[in-house]
Amino acid sequence: MSGDHFPSRDSAVRENPVVPPVGRRRPDKGARADDLASTVTSDSLIIFRKKFHFPNDVVAVAPKRSDRASVPPPGYLTICETHLRSGLRFPLPAELIEILMHCGVSISQFTYRGMSVTIG
């Protein structure tokens, strides 16, 4: 026989190699990011506004427990703290909006490195 695969000497494996062991369940893969609630509160937004110099006309809203980052409320967008740390400021640069629209992605899909490279 060629290759790295050697036939098994166990007849059960040869006859039915894909049957999982009896009584075993597959392990959970863990929670998806969208299954986790945000840790942002109204108080932490006040700190963010001061620390990152939000203009007065920028409306920042703490998400409800039912809100998810991938589906922001209509008229809002999801911003991560890492975006602010990478240099994102308001109002959003027109070039950034053009890049996002051209790529067909939302700002929340950018990683720290992607955001810092894009913003400069």
N, C-alpha and C positions, 0 to 999 in steps of 0.2 A: 504494500500500500504506500502511496506517495504522500508527501506533505507532512505536517507536524501532528496530524490527528491520528491517534492510534485507536483501533477498535477496543471497546470495553470488554472485559471478560465477564461482566455482570450481565446476565441475560435480561433482567428487568430494564436496564438502561438501553440495551440494544433494541428491545422490542418497543419501548415507549419512552424516549429520551426527554420529552418536554413536560411530563407530568410533575407538578410540584409535590413536595412531600406532604403527606396527609396530616391534617391538623395544624398546619402552619398558615399564617396570614402574611400577606405582604406588608412590610413596614410602611407606616405613613411617611409621606415625603415632607411633611411639615406644612406650616401655614404659608400661603402665598402672601406676597406683599400687600395685595389688595384686601386681604382678610384681616389685616392689622389696623387698628384705629390709630389716628394721629395723636401725638403727644403734645401738640400745640394747644395752648390755652389763650384766653383773652389777655391774661397777664404777660405771657411770653411774647405775644404780639406787640405789646407796649415796649418791651425791651428791644425787640427786633427793630421797631420803628425808630427808636433812638440810636441804637448801635449802627444801623445801616442807613440812617438818614433818609427815611421815606419822605417824599414830598407830602404836603397836606392833602393834595387831591387824590392820592392813592388810597383806595379802600382796601383794607386788609381784614379778612374775616376768619376767625378760628373755625375750623371744620367741626361739624356735628359728628357724633360717633358713627352715624350711618353714612357719612360722606366718605368717598374714596378718592385717592389721588388721581387715579386714571379717569375719573368722571367728575370733574369739577362742576359746580352749579353753573347754569347759563350766565354768561357775561363775566365769569371769573376764570382764572387759570391757576394751576398748581405751581407754586414756587417752593423749592427746597432750601433749607438753610445753606447747604453746600453751594447752591447757585449764588447766594449772597456773598458767601465767603470767597468765591472765585472772582468776584468783582461785578456781578450783575447789579445795575442800579436802575432807578426809574426816573423818567419814562424810559421804556425799553428802546434801545437803539434801533433805528429804521433798518439798518443792515442786518441785525439779528432777526427781526421779523421777516425780512426777505429770505434769509437762509432757511428759517423754519418753514415758511410757506413753500419754498422751492423743494425742500426735502420731504415735505408732507408729514412732519413730526411736530409734536407739542413740546413746549419748553421743558416740561417735566421729564421728558425722555432723554435729555442731555445729562451726561455725567459731569462730575467736577472737572475732569480734564477737558472734556469736550467744550464745556462752557468757558473755561479759562482760555483755551486756544481761540475760540470764536470771538470772545470779547477782547482778548489781547492783554 
